Amino acid sequence: MEGEAGSLDCEATCLTPTVNDLSEHTVATLEARLAADGFKASHAGPLLRSYYKGAAAEGTNDRKFPPELKTMLEDQLGRRSSSVAVRKVAEDGTVKLLLRLSDGRTVESVLMPGDRADRAAGCVSSQVGCAMGCDFCATTKGGFERNLTSGEIVAQFLALRDEARGLGRKLQTIVFMGMGEPMLNLENVCSAIERMARNEMGGLGYRQVTVSTVGIVAGIDALAASGLNVNLAVSLHAPDDATRARLLPTGKRYGVQDILAAADRYQAATQRPVSIQYCLLQDVNDSPGQADALAALVNGRRMHVNLLNYNPTGVSLRGENYQRSSEEATDAFLARLRERGVVTHLRRSRGPDIDAACGQLREASGRRA
């Protein structure tokens, strides 16, 4: 793939019967796998329910299964497609995981404690690396390697859920804001969302899932057509095409007005408000005039703006050394938006002491940790 996905179709691809990980299976594909191995296809649903409850091989005790099936589950289907290579915990409670995939590549996931003591939010990746080239992002430094399978995405969800349970919290929401551009792996992203959200599997709920994009217009339209009714976040980061193209190469292809028009269509199709992600960078996109321009774009639309503090990632591919906006500039930008009627939140940066910015831990640990 060179910057574009081969397909933006949200229908899950039928996996081959040789897949040896329950996270890679739907009920239908597992039924086919079991039938091919001489077992009753009707075992598929109960096996997946046990798996997503966290029981794995032990879950077979919830129902009487043939001993041979239990053995196959323990030897093959019960194992996950990834393992934790590095685990870091920040002073603010954020947990960052570097997961090693079966081919040795690594991918990042983050667990963020919620405002409530018993809740947490998770951030998952959709690709190994990223082809988008966003100049202030650490992930782009390693380039794009491959798409994640739906099971590898689900495995991140399960790892984060385990982390949350270990901390006495419930994993309440999932955001696709980690490594990669979800719209360029949309088929697998949609399939993973189905497994994470459905009551008989992950049980998270569709409205608890947010998919973030740098503004792939065709992907936004395809996600709307999928019927999943998840939340959409657009990483805008600038109110004008010139500044945006400087920060995000995709800005040269998709203009701000085109992206917002796609977001309007998404809202019309799903009745879900769209969030605008805006990472404040000192002397780049944090001026009062840019706040006014952003307010003019958002006003009249059912959108809200999430302002983000930047976690510096060192010298960029273009040789820039971006810095976070000062506290004074951040407060002024926030106040200016609110004065103009924009629903705005300031999202504090998470885990700066553990390389929590997207791609940082993977880059620091080596891409094959």
N, C-alpha and C positions, 0 to 999 in steps of 0.2 A: 504494500500500500504506500502511496506517495501523497499523503495529505488528504486523501479522500477514501471513504469506505467503499468497498466493492458493492455493498447493498445497504439500503436504509429500510429494508423490510423488517417489520417487528415480529413476524411469525417465527417461532422457535424452530431451528433446524432439528430434524430427527437424528439423534445420535446413534452411532453404530452399536450393535450388541456387545462390542468388546470393551466398552467404557467401564473402568474398574473403580468408580467413585460414585457414591450415591448422590453427591451434590451435582453431578453431571446429568442426572436423570429426572425426567418428568414421570408421572404415573405411566403414561403410554410407553415410553422407551424402556422403563424398568419391566413392565409387563412383557415386552418383547424379549428382553434379556433373560428373564426368568423362564419364559416358555422355551427359548432356544436351549437353555440348560436343563430342561426337563422338569421344571417346577411349575406349580400352578400360578398363572398370571395374577390371580386374585390376591396373592401375597404382597403385591407391589404397593398398594395403598397403605396397609398397616406398617410395612417396613419403612416407608418414607415418613410416616407420622412418627415412628419411634426415633428415626434418625434426626428429624428436626426438633424433637423434644430434647435432644442432647444425649439420648441413651446409646446411640450407635449400636454396637454388637449386643450390649446388655439389653437393648430395647426389645430384642426378640423374646424376652421373658414376658412381655406384655400379652403375648398370644402364643398358642401352641404352634410352633413351626417344626417342620421336619429337621432332625439333627443335621442332615446334609446341608440344608439351607443355612442353618446357623454357622456351620463351618465355612461355607462360602462367604458369608457376610463378614466373618472375623478375618478370613484370609485375604479377601479381595474388596468387596463392596463397602466395607465399613470404614476404610481409611480415607482421609481427606487428601485433596490434591495439593496441599501446601502444608508447611510447618513453620513455626516461629524461629527465625534466624537471629533476630535482635529484638529486644524489648526494652524500651526506655520509658521512665515515668518522670514527669515534670513536677516542679514544685506546686503548680496549680492543679495537679491531679490528672492532667492529660496523659494518656498512654499511647505511645506510638509503637506500632509493630512493623517490623520488616519481615515479610513472609517469603520463604524460599519455595519456589514452584518445582514441579517434578523435573523440569529441564535445567534446573540450577539458577534460572533467572530469579530476580527478587522484585517485590512490589510492596508498596506501603499502604497501611491502614491506620486510622487514628480513632481512639475513643476519647470523647470529651465529656467530662462530668456536667450534668445539667444544673440548673438553679435549684431544683429540688434534690434533696440528699439521696433519693432512691431512683433517680433517672439519669440517663446518659444518652448522648448522640454519637453516632458512628459515621466515619467518612471512609469511603472505599474507592479504589482505583478501577479503571475500566481497561487500561492498556499497560503494557510494559514499556515505559518511556512515553514520549509524546512527539507527534510530528508538527504541532502547532507553532512552535518557535516563539512563544510569548517571552519577551526579552527579560522580564523581571522574575521569571519562574525557574527554579532549580531543575525541575524535571526535564526541561528542554535541552539542558546541557548534554544529556546522554543520548539525545535523539530518540527515534521510535524503533522498537524492536519487534513487537507483535501485539495482536489483540489478546486479551484474556478470554478464556472460555467462560461460558455461563457458570460452570461449576467452580471455576477459580474465583469468580466474583462472589458466589454464594459462600465459598469457604472463608472469605474475608468476613462476611456477615456473621458466620458461625464463630469465628475466632474472636470477634469483637463482642458477641453475645456472651461467650465464655468469660471474657475479661470483665464485662459488666457484672455478671453473676458473682464472680469472685470478689468484687468490690461491694457487694450488697446492693447493686443497682440493676435496673431494667433498661435494656437497650430499647429506647423509645422511637428513635428516628434514624434514618440512613440518608446520607447525601452522597451523590456521585460528584465529589469535588477533589478527589485524589489525583493520582497520576493518569494522564491520558484524556482524550476528548470522547465522552460517551457517545456522541452522535455519530462518530466514525466507527463504532462497534455496537451499533444500536440493536442489531438482532440478538446478540448475546446479552446485552444490557437488559432488554425487554424480557428475555427468557429468565434471567436471574431475578428480576423484579417479581415476576409471577411466582417464583418459588419462595422468595423471601416474604412476600406479602400475603399469599393465600392462607386462609385459616387452617387448612388441613396440612400445611407445610410450615413455613417460617412464622406465619401468623402476625406479621408486623402490621399489615394494612397498607393499602396503596397510598392513602393520604399522608402516611408517615415517611414517604420516599420523595426525595428531591433530586432531579437530574439537572446538572449544570452544564452549560455550553458556552463556548467563546462566541457563539453566534452562527452556527451552521444552519442556514435557513431551511434547507431541505430536511435536515434532521428534526428541526422543531416541528415542521409540518407532519413528518412521519410519526413522531411521538404523539402528536395530537390525534392522528388517525388510528393509532394503536388501541385506543379505548382504555388505556391503563388508568387514566385520570390521576396521574402523579403530579407533583409540583414541579414547576420549571423555574430555574434561575439562569439569568443571562449575565455573563461576565462582560460588562461594558467597559469599565475602567477609564473611559473618556467620553465627553459629550459631542466631540467633533471627529470627523473622519481622519483628519491629518494627524492629530495626537494619537488617536487609536491605532492607526496604521504603523506609527512609530513603535508602539508597545506590542501590538499583536499583528503579525503579518496577515492574518485572515481579514484584518480591517481593509486591506487593499481589494479584497474580493466582495466582502459583504459590508455595505455601508450601514451607518447607524440607523438611518430611517428604514432600510430594508429589514434589519434585525427586529426593530420595534414593531414593524408591521407584521412580521411573523409571530411575535409575541402576542400581538393583538388577536391574531387568528387562533392562537393556542388558547387564550382566555375565552374566546367566543365558543370554541369547541368543548372546553372542559369546565368552564365556569370556575377555574382556579386562578387566583391572582398570581401574577408573575413577580418575582423578586429580581432586582437589579443589583448585581455585585459590583462594587466600586472600591478598588484598592488605592488608597491615597499614597502618592509618591511625591516626595518633596520637590517643589519647583517644576513639576512635570504636569500634574493634573489636579492640583489642590488650590488653585487661585479662586478668589471671589467670583470672577467672571465665569469660570468653569462651573462653579456651583450654580450660578444663575442659568447657564446654558443647560445644565442637567435638569434643573427644576422645570425649565420650559419644555423639555422633552417628556418628562414624566407627568406633569400636571395634565389632568383630563383623562389620564389612563388609570386603570385599576391596578396600580403597581406600587410597590414600596422599595426603598433603597436600603441596602445593607452596606454601610461604610466599613471598610476593613483596614486595620493597621497592618503595615507591611513588616514581614520578617526578612531582614536583609539576607541576600544569598550570595554576596560577593560580586565580582566583576561578571557582567553579562556577556552573551555571545557577541554583542555589538560593542563591547568595551565600556559599557556604562556601569556605574557603581551606584545603583539606586538606593535611596535612603527613605525611611519612613517620614511622613510629614510630622512637623512639630506638634506638640500638644495644643499650642495656640492656634495653628493653622487648621488642625483637625476640628477643634471646637468651633471655630469660625465657619468652616465649611458645613458642619452639621447644623449650626444655628441658622445659617443662610437658607438651607434647604427647608428647614421647618418653618421659617418665617414665610416662605412661599407656598406653604400648604402641603409639602411633600412628606409622606409618612416615612420617617428615616430612623434607622437604628445604627448604633456604632457597635460593631462586633470586635471585641478585644482580641488581640493575637493570642494564640494558644501555644504553650510549650516552647518558648524561645530558647530555653536552656537544653532542649533535647532534639534540636534540628527538626522542629515540627512543621516548618514550611514545606509545601509539597515538593518532593524530590530530594530534600536536603539529606535525610538519613540514608537514603539509598546511595547518594553520591559520596557521602562521608564514609560509608561502610564498604564501598565497592559494589558494583552492580551484580556481582555473583557472590554474595556474602557467605 
